[in-house]
Amino acid sequence: MTRAPIAVALDAPDLETAARWAALVTPHVSTVKVGLELYLRYGPDVIASVRGASGVRVFLDLKLHDIPNTVAAATRAVARLKPAILTVHAAGGPAMVKAAVEAAPGIQVAAVTVLTSLSDADLAKIGLQGPPEDAVRRLAALAVGAGAQALVCSPQEVTAVRAEVGPGVTLITPGVRPVGSAVQDQARVATPERALADGADLLVIGRPITGATDPGAAAAALAAALRRTLPES
């Protein structure tokens, strides 16, 4: 059975919970995501703990953003953990993105365009011109031009980004909420089915799965729903 193209965000309060969630969802999803809080609290050990014996793909979501030399050094430091995906901020500029890509051969560097928590008003306050879609497209083109193999954008911009960068770039979409789930701190969201239909390759889903009474059952239900909309590969 093909695992669903979902990265479960393991935003857990402790390492034991993160490892338990990972074990429960791994039979159903392709990827688990380790974010900044968990990595800073437990360090590199968290990767081995959530990977477990299954060898599930690990998405290390550190959103590196600094001068190119510092980002290259940080990327080399985490590359030894062999994450499948590592995030950097596209807003760091093309030299920074290129430095990360060159420092991590064999790892998919994903450039974060505009955080899904930001609204039009937020973008205006921080000085990014135009509505989110325009800002995302500009940053996507910049990052891909610098060698990024993947992009992170909200599901609302997937169609525009795919048109901008073509079929060869992996599009990762946070801000995915199943029907009936609370939006919470996300400003630009869509359902899993809509995000995939629009061209997303990997859906980041956290609380709708990990906040469920049985995260494994929640992941299985979402995976089954997606399988009904996608042909088996």
Residue frames as a rotation matrix with the C-alpha (Angstrom) as fourth column:
MET 1
0.578 0.816 0.000 0.00
0.816 -0.578 0.000 0.00
0.000 0.000 -1.000 0.00
THR 2
-0.226 -0.646 0.730 1.39
0.608 -0.679 -0.413 3.41
0.761 0.350 0.545 -1.00
ARG 3
-0.293 0.071 -0.954 1.84
0.874 -0.385 -0.297 5.82
-0.388 -0.920 0.051 1.87
ALA 4
0.696 0.667 0.266 -0.04
0.718 -0.652 -0.245 9.09
0.010 0.362 -0.932 1.51
PRO 5
-0.173 -0.781 0.600 1.92
0.687 -0.532 -0.495 12.23
0.706 0.327 0.628 0.53
ILE 6
0.823 0.453 0.343 1.54
0.009 -0.615 0.789 13.70
0.568 -0.646 -0.510 4.00
ALA 7
-0.456 -0.886 -0.084 4.23
0.244 -0.034 -0.969 15.06
0.856 -0.462 0.232 6.33
VAL 8
0.611 0.680 -0.405 2.91
0.558 -0.008 0.830 14.82
0.561 -0.733 -0.385 9.88
ALA 9
-0.003 -0.582 0.814 4.16
-0.316 -0.771 -0.552 17.77
0.949 -0.259 -0.182 11.95
LEU 10
0.203 -0.011 -0.979 5.43
0.721 0.678 0.142 16.28
0.662 -0.735 0.145 15.21
ASP 11
-0.267 -0.226 0.937 4.98
-0.305 -0.902 -0.305 19.40
0.914 -0.367 0.172 17.33
ALA 12
0.432 0.393 -0.812 5.10
0.461 0.677 0.573 17.39
0.775 -0.622 0.112 20.54
PRO 13
0.837 -0.077 0.542 5.80
-0.451 -0.659 0.602 18.53
0.311 -0.748 -0.586 24.12
ASP 14
0.245 -0.779 0.577 8.50
-0.687 0.280 0.670 15.89
-0.684 -0.561 -0.467 24.60
LEU 15
-0.515 -0.611 -0.601 10.62
-0.856 0.341 0.388 13.38
-0.032 0.714 -0.699 22.72
GLU 16
-0.860 0.214 0.463 8.66
0.071 0.949 -0.307 10.33
-0.505 -0.231 -0.832 23.88
THR 17
0.161 0.981 -0.111 5.39
0.053 -0.121 -0.991 11.76
-0.986 0.154 -0.072 22.55
ALA 18
0.186 -0.165 -0.969 6.99
-0.898 -0.429 -0.099 12.68
-0.399 0.888 -0.227 19.24
ALA 19
-0.815 -0.556 -0.165 8.38
-0.578 0.754 0.313 9.16
-0.049 0.351 -0.935 18.83
ARG 20
-0.585 0.677 0.447 5.02
0.268 0.681 -0.682 7.62
-0.766 -0.279 -0.580 19.72
TRP 21
0.387 0.729 -0.565 3.16
-0.333 -0.461 -0.823 9.79
-0.860 0.506 0.064 17.22
ALA 22
-0.179 -0.547 -0.818 5.72
-0.969 -0.045 0.242 8.94
-0.169 0.836 -0.522 14.55
ALA 23
-0.945 -0.190 0.266 5.31
-0.180 0.982 0.062 5.20
-0.273 0.011 -0.962 15.16
LEU 24
-0.225 0.951 0.210 1.51
0.256 0.266 -0.929 5.50
-0.940 -0.155 -0.304 14.95
VAL 25
0.539 0.536 -0.650 1.39
-0.372 -0.540 -0.755 7.47
-0.756 0.648 -0.091 11.70
THR 26
-0.383 -0.861 -0.334 4.31
-0.686 0.023 0.727 5.96
-0.619 0.508 -0.599 9.79
PRO 27
-0.568 0.163 0.807 2.31
0.424 0.898 0.118 3.05
-0.705 0.409 -0.579 8.34
HIS 28
0.341 0.900 0.270 0.03
0.780 -0.111 -0.615 5.56
-0.524 0.421 -0.741 6.62
VAL 29
0.956 0.002 -0.292 2.12
-0.107 -0.928 -0.357 8.60
-0.271 0.372 -0.888 5.62
SER 30
0.710 -0.694 0.117 5.36
0.433 0.300 -0.850 9.11
0.555 0.654 0.514 3.71
THR 31
-0.290 -0.835 0.467 7.02
0.300 -0.543 -0.784 11.66
0.909 -0.087 0.408 5.95
VAL 32
0.572 0.385 -0.724 7.28
0.819 -0.227 0.527 13.04
0.039 -0.895 -0.445 9.49
LYS 33
0.284 -0.389 0.877 8.30
0.241 -0.856 -0.458 16.63
0.928 0.341 -0.149 10.17
VAL 34
0.144 -0.354 -0.924 10.57
0.986 -0.031 0.166 17.80
-0.088 -0.935 0.345 12.98
GLY 35
0.692 0.219 0.688 10.28
0.373 -0.924 -0.080 21.50
0.618 0.312 -0.722 13.69
LEU 36
-0.027 -0.785 0.619 12.42
-0.181 -0.605 -0.775 24.09
0.983 -0.133 -0.126 15.39
GLU 37
0.354 0.208 0.912 11.11
-0.891 -0.222 0.396 23.66
0.285 -0.952 0.107 18.93
LEU 38
0.982 0.067 0.178 11.61
-0.122 0.940 0.318 19.90
-0.146 -0.334 0.931 19.09
TYR 39
0.562 -0.827 0.032 15.04
0.504 0.311 -0.806 20.09
0.656 0.469 0.591 17.46
LEU 40
-0.035 -0.592 0.805 16.27
-0.391 -0.733 -0.556 22.84
0.919 -0.335 -0.206 19.77
ARG 41
0.536 0.308 0.786 14.99
-0.839 0.090 0.537 21.01
0.095 -0.947 0.307 22.85
TYR 42
0.795 -0.104 0.598 16.45
-0.140 0.927 0.347 17.58
-0.591 -0.359 0.723 22.09
GLY 43
-0.065 -0.909 -0.412 19.04
-0.744 -0.231 0.628 18.14
-0.666 0.347 -0.661 19.39
PRO 44
-0.425 -0.205 -0.882 20.10
-0.871 0.358 0.336 15.59
0.246 0.911 -0.331 16.77
ASP 45
-0.953 0.041 0.300 18.81
-0.090 0.907 -0.411 12.65
-0.289 -0.419 -0.861 18.84
VAL 46
-0.125 0.990 -0.070 15.27
-0.436 -0.119 -0.892 13.58
-0.891 -0.081 0.446 17.86
ILE 47
-0.025 0.099 -0.995 15.88
-0.999 0.038 0.029 12.51
0.040 0.994 0.098 14.26
ALA 48
-0.814 -0.328 -0.479 16.83
-0.329 0.941 -0.085 8.94
0.478 0.089 -0.874 15.16
SER 49
-0.835 0.512 0.203 13.96
-0.040 0.313 -0.949 8.75
-0.549 -0.800 -0.241 17.66
VAL 50
0.085 0.942 -0.326 11.22
-0.567 -0.223 -0.793 9.69
-0.819 0.252 0.515 15.19
ARG 51
-0.162 -0.200 -0.966 12.78
-0.956 0.276 0.103 7.77
0.246 0.940 -0.236 12.30
GLY 52
0.347 0.308 0.886 12.78
-0.695 0.719 0.022 4.58
-0.630 -0.623 0.463 14.35
ALA 53
-0.421 -0.487 0.765 13.14
0.037 0.834 0.551 1.25
-0.906 0.260 -0.334 12.62
SER 54
0.507 0.765 0.396 10.74
0.437 0.168 -0.884 2.19
-0.743 0.621 -0.249 9.82
GLY 55
-0.564 -0.780 0.271 13.17
0.679 -0.251 0.690 4.46
-0.470 0.573 0.671 8.01
VAL 56
0.531 0.825 0.194 10.36
0.815 -0.435 -0.382 6.96
-0.231 0.362 -0.903 7.33
ARG 57
-0.126 -0.529 0.839 11.44
0.693 -0.652 -0.308 10.14
0.710 0.542 0.449 5.53
VAL 58
0.117 0.091 -0.989 12.28
0.887 -0.458 0.063 12.95
-0.447 -0.884 -0.134 7.95
PHE 59
0.312 0.101 0.945 11.51
0.574 -0.812 -0.102 16.55
0.757 0.574 -0.312 7.04
LEU 60
-0.199 -0.483 -0.853 13.77
0.957 -0.282 -0.063 18.80
-0.210 -0.829 0.519 9.14
ASP 61
0.406 0.543 0.735 11.97
0.687 -0.711 0.146 22.14
0.602 0.446 -0.662 9.24
LEU 62
-0.062 -0.557 -0.828 14.55
0.930 -0.334 0.155 24.56
-0.362 -0.761 0.539 10.66
LYS 63
0.811 0.431 0.395 13.86
0.568 -0.741 -0.359 27.43
0.138 0.516 -0.846 8.23
LEU 64
-0.027 -0.928 -0.371 17.50
0.873 -0.203 0.444 28.52
-0.488 -0.312 0.815 8.19
HIS 65
0.737 0.273 0.618 17.92
0.539 -0.789 -0.295 32.24
0.408 0.550 -0.729 7.51
ASP 66
0.574 -0.658 -0.487 21.30
0.214 -0.454 0.865 33.94
-0.790 -0.601 -0.120 7.90
ILE 67
0.271 -0.558 -0.785 24.27
-0.867 -0.496 0.053 35.03
-0.419 0.666 -0.618 5.83
PRO 68
0.665 0.100 -0.740 25.32
-0.592 0.676 -0.440 32.45
0.456 0.731 0.508 3.20
ASN 69
-0.354 -0.895 -0.269 28.44
-0.473 0.420 -0.774 31.28
0.806 -0.147 -0.573 5.03
THR 70
-0.665 0.158 0.730 26.53
-0.711 0.165 -0.683 30.66
-0.229 -0.974 0.003 8.28
VAL 71
0.452 0.891 0.039 23.70
-0.805 0.426 -0.412 28.84
-0.384 0.154 0.910 6.52
ALA 72
0.368 -0.400 -0.840 26.19
-0.562 0.624 -0.543 26.66
0.741 0.671 0.005 4.63
ALA 73
-0.709 -0.696 0.119 27.90
-0.484 0.357 -0.799 25.70
0.513 -0.624 -0.590 7.89
ALA 74
-0.369 0.663 0.651 24.59
-0.767 0.178 -0.616 24.98
-0.525 -0.727 0.442 9.61
THR 75
0.606 0.606 -0.515 23.42
-0.795 0.479 -0.372 22.92
0.021 0.635 0.772 6.65
ARG 76
-0.079 -0.719 -0.690 26.59
-0.469 0.638 -0.611 20.83
0.880 0.275 -0.388 6.70
ALA 77
-0.775 -0.240 0.585 26.11
-0.628 0.184 -0.756 20.28
0.074 -0.953 -0.293 10.43
VAL 78
-0.044 0.848 0.528 22.63
-0.672 0.365 -0.644 18.78
-0.739 -0.383 0.554 10.01
ALA 79
0.268 0.132 -0.954 23.31
-0.921 0.326 -0.214 17.00
0.283 0.936 0.209 6.70
ARG 80
-0.752 -0.625 -0.207 25.01
-0.528 0.760 -0.378 14.17
0.394 -0.175 -0.902 8.59
LEU 81
-0.558 0.640 0.529 21.59
-0.401 0.350 -0.847 13.35
-0.727 -0.684 0.062 10.09
LYS 82
-0.988 0.071 0.137 20.39
0.154 0.462 0.873 12.56
-0.001 0.884 -0.468 6.56
PRO 83
-0.194 0.960 -0.202 17.01
-0.048 -0.215 -0.975 14.29
-0.980 -0.180 0.088 6.59
ALA 84
-0.110 0.232 0.966 15.11
0.935 0.354 0.021 13.87
-0.337 0.906 -0.256 3.33
ILE 85
0.341 0.335 0.878 14.13
0.602 -0.796 0.070 17.57
0.722 0.505 -0.473 3.33
LEU 86
-0.321 -0.419 -0.849 15.64
0.883 -0.456 -0.109 20.66
-0.342 -0.785 0.516 4.97
THR 87
0.620 0.652 0.437 14.05
0.760 -0.637 -0.128 24.10
0.195 0.411 -0.890 4.90
VAL 88
-0.665 -0.663 -0.343 15.63
0.693 -0.719 0.047 27.51
-0.278 -0.206 0.938 4.43
HIS 89
0.296 0.755 -0.586 13.96
0.372 -0.656 -0.657 30.90
-0.880 -0.024 -0.475 4.00
ALA 90
0.242 -0.141 0.960 13.83
0.965 -0.070 -0.253 32.10
0.103 0.988 0.119 0.39
ALA 91
0.954 0.190 0.233 13.92
0.171 -0.980 0.099 35.64
0.247 -0.055 -0.968 1.77
GLY 92
0.511 -0.846 -0.150 17.56
0.239 -0.028 0.971 35.02
-0.826 -0.532 0.188 2.69
GLY 93
0.416 -0.291 -0.862 18.35
-0.759 -0.632 -0.153 35.63
-0.501 0.718 -0.483 -0.97
PRO 94
0.885 0.021 -0.464 19.76
-0.364 0.653 -0.665 33.61
0.289 0.757 0.585 -3.86
ALA 95
-0.091 -0.990 -0.106 23.32
-0.605 0.140 -0.784 33.39
0.791 -0.008 -0.612 -2.51
MET 96
-0.400 0.005 0.916 22.06
-0.880 0.278 -0.386 31.96
-0.257 -0.961 -0.107 0.78
VAL 97
0.668 0.704 0.240 19.81
-0.577 0.694 -0.431 29.40
-0.470 0.150 0.870 -0.92
LYS 98
0.660 -0.496 -0.564 22.64
-0.408 0.393 -0.824 28.37
0.630 0.774 0.057 -3.23
ALA 99
-0.360 -0.841 0.404 24.99
-0.809 0.066 -0.584 27.97
0.464 -0.537 -0.704 -0.27
ALA 100
-0.023 0.445 0.895 22.54
-0.789 0.542 -0.290 25.61
-0.615 -0.712 0.339 1.44
VAL 101
0.895 0.396 -0.204 22.02
-0.427 0.632 -0.647 23.55
-0.127 0.667 0.734 -1.72
GLU 102
0.364 -0.842 -0.398 25.76
-0.471 0.202 -0.859 23.17
0.803 0.500 -0.323 -2.28
ALA 103
-0.455 -0.564 0.689 26.34
-0.862 0.086 -0.499 22.21
0.222 -0.821 -0.525 1.36
ALA 104
-0.223 0.489 0.843 23.79
-0.558 0.646 -0.521 19.39
-0.800 -0.586 0.129 1.33
PRO 105
-0.504 0.039 -0.863 24.16
-0.805 0.342 0.486 17.12
0.313 0.939 -0.141 -1.71
GLY 106
-0.769 0.254 -0.587 21.57
0.208 0.967 0.146 14.38
0.605 -0.009 -0.796 -1.61
ILE 107
-0.537 0.627 -0.564 19.20
0.670 -0.089 -0.737 16.36
-0.512 -0.774 -0.373 0.62
GLN 108
-0.087 0.600 0.795 16.21
0.843 -0.381 0.380 18.19
0.531 0.704 -0.473 -0.83
VAL 109
-0.850 -0.193 -0.491 16.55
0.429 -0.794 -0.431 21.85
-0.307 -0.577 0.757 0.14
ALA 110
0.008 0.941 0.338 13.09
0.948 -0.114 0.296 23.41
0.317 0.318 -0.894 0.35
ALA 111
-0.920 -0.329 0.213 12.80
0.280 -0.932 -0.230 27.19
0.275 -0.152 0.950 0.28
VAL 112
-0.164 0.860 -0.484 10.03
0.895 -0.076 -0.440 28.69
-0.415 -0.505 -0.757 2.40
THR 113
-0.394 0.087 0.915 8.30
0.642 -0.686 0.342 31.48
0.657 0.723 0.214 0.49
VAL 114
-0.474 0.323 0.819 5.73
-0.578 -0.816 -0.013 33.28
0.664 -0.479 0.574 2.68
LEU 115
-0.997 0.063 0.036 4.66
0.009 0.604 -0.797 31.78
-0.072 -0.795 -0.603 6.01
THR 116
-0.508 0.862 -0.001 1.06
0.490 0.290 0.822 30.53
0.709 0.417 -0.569 5.96
SER 117
-0.111 0.451 -0.885 0.30
0.962 -0.174 -0.210 32.51
-0.249 -0.875 -0.415 9.12
LEU 118
-0.756 -0.289 -0.587 0.78
0.212 -0.957 0.198 35.83
-0.619 0.025 0.785 7.28
SER 119
0.319 0.914 0.250 -2.17
0.754 -0.084 -0.652 37.72
-0.575 0.396 -0.716 5.81
ASP 120
0.304 -0.134 0.943 -2.22
0.765 -0.556 -0.326 40.56
0.568 0.821 -0.067 3.26
ALA 121
0.902 0.093 0.421 -2.13
-0.134 -0.868 0.479 43.08
0.409 -0.488 -0.771 6.10
ASP 122
0.729 -0.682 0.056 0.87
0.191 0.282 0.940 41.35
-0.657 -0.675 0.336 7.69
LEU 123
0.165 -0.684 0.711 2.80
0.977 0.211 -0.025 41.46
-0.133 0.699 0.703 4.42
ALA 124
0.537 0.087 0.839 2.14
0.383 -0.911 -0.150 45.18
0.752 0.402 -0.523 4.08
LYS 125
0.978 -0.125 0.165 3.44
-0.205 -0.473 0.857 45.79
-0.029 -0.872 -0.488 7.60
ILE 126
0.445 -0.867 0.225 6.72
0.266 0.368 0.891 43.97
-0.855 -0.336 0.394 6.97
GLY 127
0.053 -0.444 -0.894 7.25
-0.588 -0.738 0.332 45.61
-0.807 0.508 -0.300 3.59
LEU 128
-0.724 -0.215 0.655 6.57
0.343 0.712 0.613 42.75
-0.598 0.668 -0.442 1.16
GLN 129
-0.649 0.437 -0.623 4.88
-0.662 -0.727 0.179 44.23
-0.375 0.529 0.761 -1.90
GLY 130
-0.454 0.561 -0.692 1.65
-0.661 0.308 0.684 42.92
0.597 0.768 0.232 -3.36
PRO 131
0.592 0.724 0.353 -0.78
-0.798 0.465 0.384 40.24
0.114 -0.509 0.853 -2.20
PRO 132
0.258 -0.525 0.811 0.63
-0.492 0.651 0.578 36.93
-0.832 -0.548 -0.090 -0.89
GLU 133
0.759 0.067 0.648 0.42
0.404 0.732 -0.548 35.24
-0.511 0.678 0.529 -4.29
ASP 134
0.875 -0.453 0.168 2.69
-0.110 -0.524 -0.845 37.83
0.471 0.721 -0.508 -5.91
ALA 135
0.341 -0.770 0.539 5.23
-0.939 -0.250 0.236 37.70
-0.047 -0.586 -0.809 -3.09
VAL 136
0.402 -0.131 0.906 5.23
-0.218 0.947 0.234 33.91
-0.889 -0.292 0.352 -3.14
ARG 137
0.916 -0.032 0.399 5.77
0.383 0.359 -0.851 33.76
-0.116 0.933 0.341 -6.90
ARG 138
0.685 -0.707 0.177 8.72
-0.528 -0.649 -0.548 36.17
0.503 0.282 -0.817 -6.73
LEU 139
0.143 -0.643 0.753 10.38
-0.923 0.189 0.336 34.25
-0.358 -0.742 -0.566 -3.91
ALA 140
0.633 0.141 0.762 9.68
0.016 0.981 -0.195 30.91
-0.774 0.135 0.618 -5.60
ALA 141
0.945 -0.285 0.162 11.37
0.165 -0.012 -0.986 32.00
0.283 0.958 0.036 -8.82
LEU 142
0.436 -0.811 0.390 14.33
-0.831 -0.529 -0.172 33.39
0.346 -0.249 -0.905 -6.87
ALA 143
0.217 -0.336 0.917 14.82
-0.721 0.578 0.382 30.19
-0.658 -0.743 -0.117 -4.88
VAL 144
0.772 0.100 0.628 14.50
0.262 0.850 -0.457 27.81
-0.579 0.518 0.630 -7.82
GLY 145
0.869 -0.486 0.091 16.92
-0.141 -0.419 -0.897 29.97
0.474 0.767 -0.433 -9.79
ALA 146
0.171 -0.821 0.545 19.39
-0.967 -0.246 -0.067 29.50
0.189 -0.516 -0.835 -6.93
GLY 147
-0.599 -0.492 -0.632 19.03
-0.503 0.845 -0.180 25.72
0.623 0.210 -0.753 -7.02
ALA 148
-0.516 0.478 0.711 16.24
-0.687 0.265 -0.677 24.91
-0.512 -0.837 0.192 -4.54
GLN 149
-0.957 0.139 -0.256 14.64
-0.053 0.781 0.622 21.58
0.287 0.609 -0.740 -5.42
ALA 150
-0.233 0.904 -0.358 11.47
0.910 0.332 0.247 22.22
0.343 -0.268 -0.900 -3.41
LEU 151
-0.722 0.114 0.683 9.32
-0.174 -0.985 -0.020 25.12
0.670 -0.133 0.730 -2.27
VAL 152
-0.581 0.597 -0.553 7.05
0.800 0.295 -0.523 25.67
-0.149 -0.746 -0.649 0.69
CYS 153
-0.893 0.387 0.231 3.93
-0.288 -0.884 0.369 27.73
0.347 0.263 0.900 0.01
SER 154
-0.493 0.796 0.352 0.34
-0.434 0.126 -0.892 27.85
-0.754 -0.593 0.284 1.18
PRO 155
-0.471 0.356 0.807 -2.17
0.649 0.760 0.043 25.71
-0.598 0.544 -0.589 -0.73
GLN 156
0.576 0.750 -0.325 -3.79
0.349 -0.585 -0.732 28.88
-0.739 0.309 -0.599 -2.00
GLU 157
0.370 -0.516 -0.772 -0.68
-0.734 -0.672 0.098 29.69
-0.569 0.531 -0.628 -4.07
VAL 158
-0.093 -0.481 0.872 0.08
0.081 0.869 0.488 26.20
-0.992 0.116 -0.042 -5.39
THR 159
0.601 0.396 0.695 -1.47
0.681 0.201 -0.704 26.73
-0.419 0.896 -0.149 -8.82
ALA 160
0.969 -0.233 -0.077 0.37
-0.244 -0.881 -0.406 30.01
0.027 0.412 -0.911 -9.38
VAL 161
0.231 -0.942 0.243 3.68
-0.711 0.007 0.704 28.62
-0.665 -0.335 -0.668 -8.14
ARG 162
0.095 -0.155 0.983 3.41
0.400 0.910 0.105 25.52
-0.912 0.383 0.149 -10.31
ALA 163
0.860 0.255 0.441 2.81
0.503 -0.290 -0.814 27.75
-0.080 0.922 -0.378 -13.33
GLU 164
0.815 -0.576 -0.063 5.85
-0.570 -0.816 0.096 29.83
-0.106 -0.042 -0.993 -12.33
VAL 165
-0.013 -0.939 0.345 8.39
-0.849 0.192 0.492 27.05
-0.528 -0.287 -0.800 -11.72
GLY 166
-0.091 0.010 -0.996 7.14
-0.838 0.540 0.082 24.14
0.539 0.842 -0.041 -13.84
PRO 167
0.734 0.610 -0.300 6.71
-0.429 0.758 0.492 20.45
0.527 -0.233 0.817 -13.06
GLY 168
0.204 -0.750 -0.629 10.17
0.224 0.661 -0.716 19.52
0.953 0.005 0.303 -11.80
VAL 169
-0.698 -0.440 0.565 10.02
-0.362 -0.465 -0.808 21.25
0.618 -0.768 0.165 -8.39
THR 170
-0.434 0.522 -0.735 8.44
0.753 0.657 0.022 19.64
0.494 -0.544 -0.678 -5.32
LEU 171
-0.362 0.409 0.838 5.70
-0.385 -0.884 0.265 21.82
0.849 -0.226 0.478 -3.79
ILE 172
-0.628 0.075 -0.774 5.15
0.680 0.537 -0.500 21.41
0.378 -0.840 -0.388 -0.06
THR 173
-0.261 0.646 0.718 2.04
-0.150 -0.762 0.631 22.92
0.954 0.057 0.295 1.48
PRO 174
-0.875 0.162 -0.457 1.42
0.476 0.118 -0.871 23.66
-0.087 -0.980 -0.180 5.14
GLY 175
-0.705 0.672 -0.227 -1.88
-0.597 -0.735 -0.322 25.28
-0.383 -0.091 0.919 6.02
VAL 176
-0.594 0.512 -0.620 -3.75
-0.267 0.602 0.753 22.10
0.759 0.613 -0.221 5.07
ARG 177
-0.750 0.433 0.501 -6.92
-0.548 0.019 -0.836 21.54
-0.371 -0.901 0.223 7.07
PRO 178
-0.851 0.524 0.037 -9.42
0.484 0.757 0.439 18.70
0.202 0.392 -0.898 6.58
VAL 179
-0.267 0.849 0.456 -13.07
-0.129 -0.500 0.856 19.75
0.955 0.169 0.243 6.38
GLY 180
0.718 0.650 -0.248 -14.31
0.200 0.147 0.969 20.58
0.666 -0.745 -0.024 9.87
SER 181
0.073 -0.770 -0.634 -10.87
0.987 0.146 -0.064 21.27
0.142 -0.621 0.771 11.35
ALA 182
0.776 0.140 -0.615 -10.12
0.359 -0.900 0.247 24.57
-0.519 -0.412 -0.749 13.08
VAL 183
0.766 -0.502 0.401 -7.98
0.203 -0.403 -0.893 27.02
0.610 0.765 -0.207 11.10
GLN 184
0.567 -0.522 -0.637 -6.08
0.768 0.056 0.637 27.98
-0.297 -0.851 0.433 14.31
ASP 185
0.243 -0.517 -0.820 -3.05
0.075 -0.833 0.548 30.20
-0.967 -0.195 -0.164 13.56
GLN 186
-0.614 -0.421 0.668 -3.10
0.660 0.190 0.726 29.66
-0.433 0.887 0.162 9.78
ALA 187
-0.276 0.489 -0.828 -4.30
-0.286 -0.864 -0.414 32.49
-0.918 0.123 0.378 7.55
ARG 188
-0.018 0.183 -0.983 -4.20
-0.999 -0.049 0.009 30.82
-0.046 0.982 0.184 4.10
VAL 189
-0.530 -0.084 0.844 -5.58
-0.386 0.910 -0.152 27.27
-0.755 -0.407 -0.514 4.11
ALA 190
-0.066 0.582 -0.810 -7.23
-0.939 0.239 0.248 24.59
0.338 0.777 0.531 1.95
THR 191
0.726 0.352 0.591 -8.41
-0.529 0.835 0.152 21.00
-0.440 -0.423 0.792 2.28
PRO 192
-0.213 -0.842 0.495 -5.97
-0.211 0.534 0.819 18.15
-0.954 0.070 -0.292 1.50
GLU 193
0.133 0.342 0.930 -7.95
0.760 0.567 -0.317 17.14
-0.636 0.750 -0.184 -1.57
ARG 194
0.967 0.253 -0.018 -7.94
0.194 -0.783 -0.591 20.69
-0.163 0.569 -0.806 -2.96
ALA 195
0.422 -0.882 -0.209 -4.22
-0.621 -0.449 0.643 21.17
-0.661 -0.142 -0.737 -2.33
LEU 196
-0.345 -0.548 0.762 -3.34
0.158 0.766 0.623 17.96
-0.925 0.335 -0.178 -4.21
ALA 197
0.420 0.593 0.687 -5.72
0.792 0.131 -0.597 18.74
-0.443 0.795 -0.414 -7.04
ASP 198
0.968 -0.040 -0.247 -4.05
-0.114 -0.950 -0.291 22.14
-0.223 0.310 -0.924 -7.46
GLY 199
0.662 -0.727 -0.185 -0.60
-0.119 0.142 -0.983 20.56
0.740 0.672 0.007 -7.78
ALA 200
0.344 -0.549 0.762 0.88
-0.938 -0.165 0.304 20.11
-0.041 -0.820 -0.572 -4.30
ASP 201
0.031 -0.447 -0.894 3.26
-0.392 0.818 -0.422 17.15
0.919 0.363 -0.150 -3.85
LEU 202
-0.516 -0.249 -0.820 3.49
0.625 0.546 -0.559 16.93
0.586 -0.800 -0.126 -0.05
LEU 203
0.332 0.750 0.572 0.92
-0.047 -0.592 0.804 18.11
0.942 -0.294 -0.161 2.50
VAL 204
-0.829 -0.557 -0.054 2.02
0.068 -0.004 -0.998 19.22
0.555 -0.831 0.041 5.97
ILE 205
0.304 0.945 0.122 -0.64
-0.220 -0.055 0.974 18.30
0.927 -0.323 0.192 8.51
GLY 206
-0.762 -0.638 0.111 -0.15
-0.206 0.076 -0.976 18.57
0.615 -0.766 -0.189 12.25
ARG 207
-0.812 0.362 0.457 -2.86
-0.528 -0.124 -0.840 19.12
-0.248 -0.924 0.292 14.82
PRO 208
0.202 0.930 -0.306 -5.73
-0.974 0.225 0.040 17.52
0.106 0.289 0.951 12.87
ILE 209
0.323 -0.172 -0.931 -3.71
-0.126 0.967 -0.222 14.27
0.938 0.189 0.290 13.22
THR 210
-0.596 -0.706 -0.382 -1.62
0.264 0.277 -0.924 14.65
0.758 -0.652 0.021 16.37
GLY 211
-0.777 0.367 0.512 -4.45
-0.623 -0.565 -0.541 16.31
0.091 -0.739 0.667 18.29
ALA 212
0.138 0.852 -0.505 -6.79
-0.640 0.466 0.611 13.39
0.756 0.239 0.610 17.62
THR 213
0.598 0.155 0.787 -7.57
-0.754 0.442 0.486 10.82
-0.273 -0.883 0.381 20.30
ASP 214
0.446 -0.464 0.765 -5.90
0.356 0.877 0.324 8.22
-0.821 0.128 0.556 18.07
PRO 215
0.111 -0.451 -0.885 -3.32
-0.650 -0.707 0.279 9.87
-0.752 0.544 -0.372 15.76
GLY 216
-0.838 -0.441 0.322 -2.78
-0.095 0.698 0.710 6.60
-0.538 0.564 -0.627 13.88
ALA 217
-0.193 0.866 0.462 -6.48
0.818 0.402 -0.411 6.29
-0.541 0.299 -0.786 13.06
ALA 218
0.554 0.370 -0.746 -6.64
0.022 -0.902 -0.431 9.95
-0.832 0.223 -0.508 12.04
ALA 219
-0.341 -0.766 -0.545 -3.67
-0.657 -0.221 0.721 9.50
-0.672 0.604 -0.428 9.71
ALA 220
-0.806 0.078 0.587 -5.18
0.336 0.876 0.345 6.34
-0.488 0.475 -0.732 8.26
ALA 221
0.221 0.974 0.051 -8.49
0.683 -0.117 -0.721 8.08
-0.696 0.194 -0.691 7.59
LEU 222
0.440 -0.122 -0.890 -6.82
-0.427 -0.900 -0.088 11.01
-0.790 0.418 -0.448 5.85
ALA 223
-0.660 -0.748 -0.068 -4.63
-0.463 0.333 0.821 8.67
-0.592 0.574 -0.566 3.81
ALA 224
-0.518 0.552 0.653 -7.64
0.646 0.753 -0.124 6.64
-0.560 0.358 -0.747 2.73
ALA 225
0.534 0.748 -0.395 -9.51
0.324 -0.612 -0.721 9.79
-0.781 0.257 -0.569 1.69
LEU 226
0.105 -0.579 -0.809 -6.56
-0.703 -0.619 0.351 10.93
-0.704 0.531 -0.472 -0.41
ARG 227
-0.784 -0.416 0.460 -6.17
-0.045 0.778 0.627 7.52
-0.619 0.471 -0.629 -2.04
ARG 228
0.043 0.892 0.450 -9.72
0.702 0.293 -0.649 7.84
-0.711 0.343 -0.614 -3.36
THR 229
0.816 0.267 -0.513 -8.67
-0.077 -0.829 -0.553 10.99
-0.573 0.491 -0.656 -5.23
LEU 230
0.101 -0.873 -0.477 -5.26
-0.937 -0.244 0.248 9.82
-0.333 0.423 -0.843 -6.46
PRO 231
0.772 0.083 -0.630 -4.30
-0.393 0.841 -0.371 6.88
0.500 0.534 0.682 -8.65
GLU 232
0.803 -0.551 0.228 -1.99
0.117 0.520 0.846 4.30
-0.585 -0.652 0.482 -7.09
SER 233
0.538 -0.705 -0.461 1.64
-0.840 -0.406 -0.359 4.91
0.066 0.581 -0.811 -8.12
